[in-house]
Amino acid sequence: MPKVTLEQKETLAVLRLTNGVTNPISPELVEELLKAVRQVKEENLGLVLAGGTKFFSIGLDLPILLALNRDEMKEFWDNLIQAVFELYTFPLPTACAIAGHAPAGGTVLALACDYRFAASGRKLIGLNEVKLGLPVPQITDSIMRQIVGDREATELLYQGDLIEPARAQQIGLVDEIHPLEEVEDRAVEKIAKLAALPHPALTAIKANRVEAVRLTYEKNKEIKNQEFLDCWFSQPVQELLAKTAEKF
């Protein structure tokens, strides 16, 4: 079964995570995600990223990833961060429809989109990596600070707390909140309106917005990815991750 599916909505594409109820981010999902993002870039005028109604994505697929050696984990992590980069720098408008919980890696993917539409209710969002001894990817750290400001981002990243949509909207992490049955349609409507604009101009404007983060990523990606792997394979972190993986 595919881990990512593409649905055409006239000139737009809905890219949907379909890796079970919790949508864990596995090597296979990342490979399919990269391929899909590149396909949409060639064939469509906008993109909406969606997941499940219980979990948009639970984050990294710990039971699978903990079995990887360093070389295998490096390949996975390099691909994931590249997917985030390509989604963030995607030259056309993007939105994320967050219908379910989006902790850690779920929020990493959501932040890479231009807009975030969340379902109302208790849907937890945030970057709780620090509680597992892991750094938030530098590109995600930079995007978060760009979106919510340095002080709010610092508090969220240092504390690693997960927040509900109302709080996320208050600080700008989420743009709009809608009933569960409407959230994806509202995201599609937003991107359809933007996709109808002259796209060379929109592409140039978006390139200006992402330029600072892009340059930092391209300069530092290798050393930052190695820093993550050093943390991942440290014994205390492996123990924390193993305990967390028992809940999957």
Sequence and secondary structure as in RCSB ss.txt:
>XXXX:A:sequence
MPKVTLEQKETLAVLRLTNGVTNPISPELVEELLKAVRQVKEENLGLVLAGGTKFFSIGLDLPILLALNRDEMKE
FWDNLIQAVFELYTFPLPTACAIAGHAPAGGTVLALACDYRFAASGRKLIGLNEVKLGLPVPQITDSIMRQIVGD
REATELLYQGDLIEPARAQQIGLVDEIHPLEEVEDRAVEKIAKLAALPHPALTAIKANRVEAVRLTYEKNKEIKN
QEFLDCWFSQPVQELLAKTAEKF
>XXXX:A:secstr
  SEEEEEETTEEEEEE STTT EE HHHHHHHHHHHHHHHHH SEEEEE  SSBS  EE HHHHTT  HHHHHH
HHHHHHHHHHHHHT SS EEEEE SBEETHHHHHHHTSSEEEEESSS  EE  GGGGT    HHHHHHHHHHH H
HHHHHHHHH   B HHHHHHHTS SEEE HHHHHHHHHHHHHHHHTS HHHHHHHHHHHHHHHHHHHHHHHHHHH
HHHHHHHTSHHHHHHHHHHHTT 
